[in-house]
């Protein structure tokens, strides 16, 4: 399919810049998969829309304050970096310069290596030194560019001056990595609101935004209505912002992201499917994890950890499970279109044109039906993207 088939007119003022007044205050479009009529409701209506025995699967990843601001040494020029992912294990073919090694040894601090996006990239070459800080934080983070990587990225080594853990300093000085569609600086309130109530597993640079709609009160109401909830983990990487730059979407590749499925979650999904109950993914990240694991294991969801780059889109293509699970080999299989083997429902936000997230929703809900629903959403002035409104497809 051509990328232009995922275009639609989206007025800029429909891209939500602020979260709703309450987590569960967003609007909800109900889109039946059987072709039934669209209904315009609210997230608080979910307990009445779902059925006793439905299993909601949420993503419990926690967003890092991954945007760092600082200056170059010795020039003092401004520097911005986005932590994309920690290198594990650390590279073995690079060494700290003597001065930095002495600083780290004296402080008793560990050194970590991170993949980062930096600005201004053209001026930050291997060997460039930077210091990241935040007014009032009382700590700084030292950094040095180690090497250039593809797509404008750098490998950077990071260390602290006072022996504090790097995660602790990042939490103190980092800024919330709001997506580029939000045209304002991050605020203190974003540290809470750009984090789901399920967030426990640290590791994302973007929120699994469908989960942002869930409040403790809504969760209690869902459970009182007989709806079960379980959590899996997919650490969302920079690929969530990654534009689709190809004309034929089948040639697009997502970046790999790390996932974990607990034994408890795998068992709950397995029992629900065996009993014919609905498995409803909360968000595209939960969808990709469940389907990647399911396709790698003959339709079964099993416990484990690994990496997935599964790209789900509509149209005829060869399904690549896109998974490298720990201790298991991936399996490729040919199907005329994506075969959803695990989920039977999806709760998701409204996504921007040409995005891989929109393509996944079209694959699940049907291309024509979802694109028509999006045109309706624009006409009805739904709010789009991270802090926007939601859609339920079952």
N, C-alpha and C positions, 0 to 999 in steps of 0.2 A: 504494500500500500504506500501511496505517496504521502509525504509529510503534510502537504496542503489539505489532505482530507481530515486533518485534525485542527484546522483553523476555525475560529468563530470570533465574532465581534465581541470583545470584552471591554466595556468602558472602564477606564482607569479607576474611576471612583467606586467601582464594585470590588476592587481588591482591598480587603479589610486591612486597615492600618492599626487597629486597636482590638484587643479581645472584647467579647461581649461582657456585659456587666456581671454576669454569673457564668460559670463554666457551662451550665446546662441551659442557658438562655437562648441558644442559637436556634434558627429555623431548621426544619428537617423536611426534605422532599422524599416522599415515599414512592418508590418506583417498583411496582410488581414485575417480576420476570416473566409472568404469564401473559403480559400484554394488557393488564388491567389499567385502570385510570390512575394517573398521577394524583397524589394528594399533597397538599401543602400544610404541614404540621409543625411541631416543635420537638426538640430533642427530649423534652420532658414527657412526650407521648410514647416513648419507646416501651415502657412497661406494658402498655395496652396493645402495641403493635406486634411485640414478640410473643412467643408461645411458651407455656411451661415445658421445660425440658430442653429448650434452645441452649446451645453452648456458645457464649461469646469468647473469642480468643483475642486478647489484647497484647500489646507490645510493652514490656516493662523496662525498656532502655531508658537511661537517664542522660540528658543533654549536658555536655561540658560547656563551661563558659569559654569557648574555644577561640574567641577573637581577642588577640593580644595587641596592645598599642605600646609603642616604645620609640627609641631613637638609635641611630647608628653611632658607633664609636670609631674615630673620635669626632666626626663631623657634627653630630647632633641632629642630622636630618631625620625627619619623621619616618617611622616604619610601622606597617600593619601586617600582622600574620594571622592566618587561620590554621589552627591545628587540624590536620586532616586525619592523621592516624599515627599511632606509635609503632615504631619498627621493633619487632620482636622476632628473633633475638637482635641485639644491636649489631651493626656492621662490624666485622673483625678487621677490615682493611683500612681503618681510619684511626688516627690518634689525636688526642687533644694537644694543642700547642703547649709548650713548656709553661708559659705563664698561667694559662687556664688550668693545666693539670695541677699546679701548685695551689691555686685558689680552691679547686675542688677537693684536693687532698686535705687542705687545712680545715675546710668546712665539714669534712666528713660526708659530703653529699654524693649521691649517685648521679651518674650522667645518663640521660635518656636521649634517644634519637627519634625524631618525629618527621613525618612528611608534612610539609606546610605549603600553603599558598601565601606568597608575600607581595607586598606593594611598597615601594616601586621595585618590581622584579628585575628590571634591566640594570639596576644599580647594585643589586645584592648578589654578588658573585661568590664563589667558594673562597673562604677566608674572611668574609665580611663579619664583623662583630656587631651585636645589637644588645640592648638592654630593654627589657619590658617592665613596665611599672604601672601603677594607678595611684592618683593622689589619695593620701590617707591610708593606703593599704599597709604600709610599714614593711614591705618586702619587695624584692625585685627578682627577676628571672634573667639569667645570662643566656645568650645564644650565639651560635656561630654557624654560618652556612658551610656545609660540608661538600655538597655536590648539587649540580643541576639535575632535574629529572624531567620527564615528559609533561606536556600540557601546562607549562608555566610553574611547575612545582619545584621545591627545593627539599633536600634532606638537611635538617638542622639538628645540631646537638644542643641540648638545654641542660643547665645546671643552676643550682642556687648558691648564694654566697654564705648563708648562715646554717646550712645543714638541713633546712626544712625539706620535706618531701615535695617533689615537683607538683604533684596533684594539689597539694595544699596551697601552694603559691598560685597556681593557675586559678583555683577557686577564688582566691583573694583579689587577683588583679585582672582576671579575664572578663570579657563582655559577652553577653548572650549573642550567639551567632544568628540573629534574625535573618530570614531569607532576603535576597536582594529586592523582592517585590514590596517589602515594607520600607517605605521611604522616610524613615526617621531614625534617630539614634536609639539604641536600647535604653530602657529605663529600669530602675530597681524592681518595679512590678513585674517586668518580663522574666526575672529570675524564677518567679513562681508560676506565672501564667503560661510561659513557654515550656512548661514541664507538666506531664500528666500526673494524675494522682497515683498512677501505678508505677511511677518511675523509681526503680531501685538499683538497676544495673548500669553503672557508669560506662559511657563509651560512645555517645552519639554527638554529631555536630549539627543535627537538626531533629526536631521533635516529630514523633509519629502523630501527626496532627489530628487524626480522627479521635484519638484518645483524649484530646484536650477537652472534649465536651462532657466528660464524665465527672460528676461530683460525688462526694460521699452519699448525699441524699438520693441521687439517681441510682447509685449502685445498690443502696438498701432497698429501693423500690423495685428494682429489677429482681433482686434475690427474693423479695417477698412475693413476686409474681411467678416464681418458679424457674427463673432464668439462671443458669450456671455461668460462672466466669472463671477462666484460667488464663495464665500468662505464659508467653514465650518471649524470647529476646532476639531482636535484630538491631544491631548497632548501625544507625543510619549514617552513611558517609556523605562526602561532598557530592556524590553522584545523584543525590536527590535534587540538587540544583542544576545538574548537568544538562545543558540543552541538547536536543536531538539535532545534530548538525548535518545529517545525511538526508537525501531526498527519499530513498526507499527505506522505510523504517526497519525492514527485516535485517538490514546491515548495521543497525545501531547496536552498540555494546554497552551494557551497564558495568560499572565498577563493582568488584566483589565486596561484599559486606559480611561481617562476622555474625553468626547466629548461634543460639543455644536453645534446645528443647529439653525440658526436664522430664524425668520419668513420670511425674505426676501429670504434667500437661499431656504427654503422649498417651497415657492411659485414659485420661478423660476424653480426648478426641476419639480414640479407638472405640471406647464404649458408646459414645454418642452416635458414631457412624454405624456401629453394629446394631444399635437399637432403632435406627432410622430417624434419629433426631437431627435437627438442623445444626450445622456448624457455621457460625457467622463470624467472619474475620472483622476485627475493628481496625481498619486501615489497610493500605496497600502493602505496608511492610509485613504485617502479620500474614496477609495473603501470600506474598512471595515466599515467605519462610515455610508455611504449611505446604504449599504446592511444590516447592523445590524438594523438600524432604519426601513428600508423598511420591513424586515422580522418580526419585532415586531408589525408592523401596517398594515398588510395585503397588502403589496406592496406599501404603500403610505409613502412618506417622510414628516414627520411632525416636527414642531419646538420643541425644548426641549433640555435638558441636561441630562447626565447620564454617565454610565460606560459600556464599552463593552470589552468582551474577545473573540469575534468572531474569529474563526480560519477557514479560507477558504482554502480548499485543493481539489484536484481531487479525483475521485474514489467514490465508493458506501459507504455512511455513512448516519447517521441520522443528519439532520441539526439542530444544536443548535444555536439559534439566538445569544446567548452569550451576552445578553444585559440586563442591569438593569436600564431602563430609569426612570428619576424622575417622580413619580406620575403615572407610568404605569407598569403593570405586563408584564413580558416577556412571549412569546408564543413559545413553541417548536412544530415543525412539522416534519413529516417524509417525505423525498423525496429520490429518488434513487441516486441523486447527487446534488451538490450545484446548486441552481436555482438563477441565477442572476436576481433580480427583478427590479433593478434600472439602473445600468450602462449598456451602450452599447458600450463603448470604454474605453481604458486604455492607459495612458502614464506612463511609468515606467522605472527605471534604470535597468541595468543588475545586478543580484544578485548572491551571492556566492552559491556553492553547499550545499545541505542539509538544506537550510534555509526555514523558513516558508514563507518568501516573494516569493521565487521561486515557492513554492507550490501554492500560491494564483495565480500567473501569469499562471501557468499550468492549474489551474481550469478554468480560464477565456479563455485562448487562445487555450486550448486543450493540453493534456499532450504530445503526440507524436510530435505535431507541434512545441510546445515551446521548447522542449528538442532538436529537430533538429535545431531550430533557434539558440539556445545557442551554439551548436557545430559549426554552421556557424559563429557566433560572435567570437568564439575563433580563428577559421581559418582566419577570416578577421581582427583579432587583434583589436576588440572593447575593450574599457576600461570599467572595471567593478566597481560596487558599488558606494559609495556616490559621489565621484568626477568623475565618469565615464560617459559613453555614455547612450543613451536613446533608448527606443523602443516604437513604436505606434502600438497598436493592435485595429483595428476597422473592 
